Amino acid sequence: MADVIKVLGQLDPSATTTTTLYTVPNLNQTTVSSINVCNRTSGALTFRLSVHVAGAGADNKQFIYYDKSVSATDTFSAVLGLTLNQSDVVKVYASSTGLSFNMFGVETS
């Protein structure tokens, strides 16, 4: 088994659209070490983050954060240690344009 430390995903999503940030590749497992959400605007914005096991459709049980506020020109950082299997999907949602999402971790193949 090989571990690769990497940036798992970077995204500047459209407003009010659930968007895939990262999908675990086939025959891999992933440990998400951290997620950072940067608000590049002059007003507070909110975001959502969800984990869809094996690419499952939307369900309320999947949310890690729901309408979490990020102050103007600030960054929210979370150290998570999420463990994901192949085909698991991390999705994000932004209340408006101006949020940047960055996810870091280790892929194991």
Secondary structure, DSSP 4 states (H G I P E B T S, - for coil): --EEEEEEEEE-PPBT--EEEEEPPTT-EEEEEEEEEEE-SSS-EEEEEEEEGGGPPP-GGGEEEEEEEE-TT-EEEEEEEEEE-TT-EEEEEESSS-EEEEEEEEEE-
